[in-house]
Amino acid sequence: MKTNDKSQIAELAVAADLAKRGYTVSIPIGVAPYDLIVDRNGKLERIQVKYTAEKGPIVEAQLERSGNGIRTRYKADEFDWLAVYAPTLNVVYYVPINEVVGMKSFSIRTGPTKRNYPDNRINYAESYINI
């Protein structure tokens, strides 16, 4: 499957998830650093969508972009939410922008760890189910 196909599938899955939650969803026209706009209780919020594959109990979203040979990372003013679509789980995870600014990737744990790590180092899936 081509990257563009995955992007379109993820955007539609996120839009459907948001609509099921009772929100109005819009798609920007033209080039924007976000993929969708959601109206949550009268407030417009920008959403960047990522399609990702599950790797064991981890869902990882790649956050670096490349253009003209330059790799860049997201800034705080580009969107409000990162929506990570995991197709094998058929789940959308919603991550606030302040948790991903400047990061190369963001991992969400969908299952238990093998070792006892401090909870502040693990992004558990339950924390990202609701927007």
C-alpha positions in Angstrom: 0.0 0.0 0.0 1.3 3.5 -0.9 2.0 6.1 1.7 -0.7 8.4 0.3 -3.2 5.6 0.5 -2.4 5.0 4.2 -2.7 8.7 4.9 -6.1 8.9 3.3 -7.3 5.8 5.2 -6.1 7.2 8.5 -7.7 10.6 7.9 -11.0 9.0 7.1 -10.8 6.7 10.1 -10.1 9.6 12.4 -12.8 11.7 10.9 -15.3 8.8 11.4 -14.2 8.3 15.0 -14.6 12.0 15.8 -18.1 12.1 14.1 -19.1 9.0 16.2 -18.2 11.0 19.2 -20.6 13.8 18.1 -18.1 16.3 16.8 -18.2 18.2 13.5 -15.2 17.5 11.3 -13.8 19.6 8.5 -11.0 19.1 6.0 -8.7 22.1 5.2 -8.3 23.1 1.5 -4.8 23.7 0.4 -1.5 23.0 2.2 -1.7 23.0 6.0 0.5 21.5 8.8 -2.6 19.6 9.9 -5.0 17.2 8.3 -8.4 17.8 9.9 -10.3 20.4 11.9 -12.7 19.4 14.7 -15.3 21.5 16.3 -15.4 20.4 19.9 -18.2 22.3 21.8 -17.7 25.5 19.7 -13.9 25.4 19.8 -12.0 24.6 16.5 -9.0 22.4 17.0 -6.4 21.3 14.4 -5.5 17.6 14.1 -2.4 16.0 12.5 -3.1 12.4 11.6 -0.7 9.5 11.4 -1.2 5.9 10.2 0.9 3.5 12.1 1.5 -0.2 12.4 1.6 -2.1 15.7 4.9 -3.6 16.7 4.1 -6.0 19.4 2.6 -4.1 22.3 3.8 -0.7 20.9 2.2 1.7 18.4 4.8 4.2 17.2 4.1 7.3 15.2 6.9 8.8 13.1 6.9 12.5 13.5 9.8 13.7 11.3 8.9 15.2 8.0 11.2 15.7 5.0 11.1 18.1 2.2 13.9 19.4 -0.1 16.3 17.1 1.7 15.6 18.7 5.1 14.2 16.7 8.0 12.0 18.8 10.4 9.9 18.1 13.5 6.6 19.5 14.6 6.3 22.8 16.4 3.7 23.8 19.1 1.9 26.2 16.8 1.2 23.7 13.9 -1.7 21.7 15.4 -3.5 20.9 18.6 -3.8 17.1 18.6 -1.9 14.2 17.1 -4.3 11.4 16.1 -2.6 8.1 15.7 -4.6 5.5 13.8 -3.6 1.9 14.4 -5.4 -0.1 11.7 -4.7 -3.6 13.1 -6.4 -2.6 16.3 -8.9 -0.3 14.6 -8.2 2.4 17.3 -7.4 6.1 17.2 -5.2 7.5 19.9 -5.3 11.3 20.6 -2.1 12.9 21.9 -2.0 16.6 22.8 0.6 18.6 20.9 2.6 19.5 24.0 3.6 15.8 24.4 5.1 15.5 20.9 6.7 18.9 20.1 10.2 18.4 18.7 10.1 14.6 18.9 11.3 12.2 16.2 8.6 9.6 17.1 6.0 8.9 19.7 5.3 5.4 21.2 2.1 4.3 22.8 2.1 1.0 24.8 -1.0 -1.2 24.2 0.2 -4.0 26.5 2.2 -4.7 29.6 5.9 -4.2 29.9 8.4 -7.0 30.5 10.1 -5.1 33.2 9.0 -2.6 35.9 9.7 0.8 34.4 8.7 4.0 36.1 5.2 4.9 34.9 6.3 8.4 33.9 8.4 6.9 31.1 5.5 4.9 29.5 2.7 6.3 27.4 -0.1 3.8 28.1 -2.8 3.5 25.5 -5.6 4.1 28.0 -4.4 7.7 28.4 -4.9 8.5 24.8 -8.3 7.0 23.9 -10.3 10.2 24.5 -9.8 13.6 22.9 
